[in-house]
Amino acid sequence: MGPEEDLLAQAKKALKAVSAPVFYNGHPHKEQYPQIILDLENSQDEPEVLHSAEVVKLTLSVDVYTDPTQMGTLLRLNREVINVMRKVKCSEWFSVFDNYSGRNLDDEANDGHSVKRGAFLFDYFVYAIPERKDK
């Protein structure tokens, strides 16, 4: 498993602790609110070499959607998402959480009705060093 798949799998597993259903971006699912959409936002094309180890910066996007009348629910889910995503680490690669950014937006669902969206980007450094299993 590559670092991208590993990080996505660990994030999906961690987000199960949040009190809303989680879906991968682009995968078909029933439109319901609240919901959380997870996606690999970008992958660095050329890895950097730091102290003789390749390192890749991966960014995951997490969007929290709620009905516009549920601002309190949006804020609670945002806090839950931030808390779990800061703890995400790859299971097979050495990785470190770096930083996140986020903001609340007024958005429109696929069927045209208004929704509130908490939009987050979480950055991780993943090193070309397999994670030790003997810890």
N, C-alpha and C positions, 0 to 999 in steps of 0.2 A: 504494500500500500504506500503510495506517495504521500508527501507531507500535506498536500492540499486535501486529499480524501480523508486523511487521518484527522486533520483539524476540523473539517466539516462534520465528520462522524462524532467527534468528541463534543463539539458545540451543540449538535442536535441532541445528544445524550444529556448534556448539562441543562439545556432549555426545557427538558421534560419536568424539571422542578418548578417551572413557572406555571402559574395557574391560568394558562390559555393554550389552545392547540397550536402546534408548530408545524409549518410546512416549508419545503424547499421551494425557492422561487422557480416558477415555470412548470411545476408539477400540478396536475389538475387536482382541485379540492373544492369542497362545498364552501361557498362564500358564507361565512358566519363571523360574528363579532362578539367579543374580541378575538383576534387571531394574530399569530406571529409568523413572519416570513423570513427565512434564513437564506443567504446566498454568499458565494465567494465573489467578492467585489472585484478584486484584482489580484493578479499573480505577477511577481516581478520576473521579467523575461531573462535577465542576466543576473545570476546570483553574485553577491559580493564575497570576497574572501577576507575574513577577519581572523587574524592569528591562526592561519593555516586551516580554517574550517569555512566551508561555504555557508552563507547565511542568506535566507530568503525572507523578505517581508511580505506577509500575507495579510490581506484585509478582508474581514467578514462583515457583511451588512446584515443588520437585523432591523426589521420594520415591525412596529407594534401598531395594529389597527384597532380602533374602537369606534363605536357610534359617537357622533358629536355631542350627545347629551351626557356621555360618560367620561368626563374629563378626570374625575377622581380615579376611575379604573385605569385610565391611560397612565396617569402619574404613578400609581402603585405598580403596574406592570413594567413601566420603564425602570423603576428601582430594582425590581426583581431581575430583569434582564441584565442590567449593569452588574449586579452582584454576582450572578452566575457566570457571565462572560469574562469577568476579570480573573476567574479561577480556571478557565479552560486551558488545557495543555494537551499536546499530542500524546498518544499512547506509545507510538513507535519511534518518535523523533524527539530530540531535545528541543524544547520550545519555551519561549518567554513572552508573556503578555507585555505589550509596550504602552499603548495609549488608546483612548477612545474619544469620539466626538459624537454629539447628538443634539437634536432639536425637535421641537414639536411643530407639526405643520397641519394646515387644513388641506385635505386632499379629496380626491374623487374616486369612488370604487369603479370597478369595471362596468357595472350596470348604471352608472351615472349619479348615484346618490352620494351625499357628503359623508366623509369620515374624518376622524382625527388620526394622525399618524405620528408616532415617535420614531424618528429615523436615526439610526446609529451606525457608526463605522468603528470596528474594533481591529486594532493592528497587533500583529504577533510577529516575532522573529522566530524562524524555524531554522535550526542548524543541521548541517549534513552529518550529524552524529546520532547514531541509533541510541535510543533510550535504554539504559541498563535495567535489566530485569531482576538483578540480584540485590536490590535495595531492601 
